[in-house]
């Protein structure tokens, strides 16, 4: 969701901005722009890709040591050149880039129009920079103070960067509800970005701004204050990611690279957290909240999209292994239906980015009600871990492809560990039972590696089915969340309509859709529901549906019925989602490729939804 990169220092700003914007393309966007201070305030912006921006700036005067760039995902106003960022004040002295939404922009805009302001765009962002200009003009305030006062007047979420023609050594950044990181470089140079990917090449020393904080960079010095003008001491952290981790590494797309990284990302998410020999789990959240877990009455899991699907797997795990009641909620609906939350509830918030706006809002509601919050995220220092009482990082590494793959399996891996830990604390599993499941869990990275060998088969299947208009995905038990996730992946990147269903629900409606043109993907492994799933396959075949079955290695019964089978190694029901989801990711990828879709940047989607 939108991307920000800014630079001030001794280097040429424009190459840093362009390279940074390319690194931010994974977030999803429809336009791009840069602002440079080089004698005047020069703005270049256009609808389209960063490559279109490069074409626009070719031959222009771009020499500058201070600038900022933006990729926009439209919220207020359609994607076009005028609505693209940066936006300027009416007097042309100030420029702003902005991620987020200013909710009361219409009221502010009306007042500013009454004071003689004229607006070029339909955006809420332009309103904010006009407001800052008006405060400067009306009260003769310095820019720093005008920004602070303006942010007191706006309602909503924002990450902003502001530059001024009259302050050529100043860069201002601020955030509330939308992420922002400040990078500290050499000899008084600084970087500002919406995440670390654009700046990792230049520095590993960063500070993450907290909500309602403003970073003032002036004459080579960084000062951080709250919007109440209280000076804060920046907490400098070392970035853990490396440049190689965010490059494609020889793969055609980030998504394919990230699918093939899953043996490592699952292993990294598990490493050091359990010992199958002793049956001991080493997770700080388990140790610090042992008393809470022992007396827990209910778990509420909140997430969006793929994270919601991981949460659904978590529901099965916690109820099955630890015998704790679980509710899985769409974070986007949670706070709007007046949910019943008690002080003895545990809320697990799942988000790859740690910045998902709806999930953050759900956390705040749950905290107000006195619940304990565990965060499960992939990005160190992001907002959700900071808002949680405890939790765990997945250690999946940067995920650049918009369609989440390795984040899902990493999330499920940690949920398995938590379920085992909760069961151990509550006396639901013996040490021998724990050790048995852990031993199988330890083998999962190798089994995922083996499953990736189905790539060539999924390529062939994609050639047969890429022209299909609809897909149905069916699963029972732990296979049901896998079916949902498989359908979501296909929808996201190939734009084929697909639905996931519990296999038994097929008879309650979806069976009416099945004909000889309907591919039906069935999770048909040798689980507790194996016989029943075979019955569902027979029902599909009786109606001439084309069955693609995910089966356990060596299966003969389903293989005799299905039109196509993809074999995966045998594992326990608890861990099935970690292996069974791999072929579905590959199938979606190759179908999208056959259809000529932009796999890493599917239309209308953003990697991290940081606004409601």
PyMOL commands that set and color helices and strands:
alter all, ss='L'
color gray80, all
select helices_A, chain A and resi 13-23+25-27+50-57+105-114+124-139+143-153+196-198+243-246+254-260+262-270+284-288+290-294+306-322+331-334+357-368+383-387+406-425+431-442+444-465+478-494+503-508+510-513+530-542+557-561+573-594
alter helices_A, ss='H'
color red, helices_A
select strands_A, chain A and resi 3-8+31-37+41-47+66-72+87-88+94-102+156-164+167-176+181-184+190-193+205-208+213-218+221-226+231-232+237-238+274-275+280-281+298-303+326-330+345-351+372-377+390-393+470-475+497-502+519-523+546-552+564-568
alter strands_A, ss='S'
color yellow, strands_A
deselect
rebuild
show_as cartoon
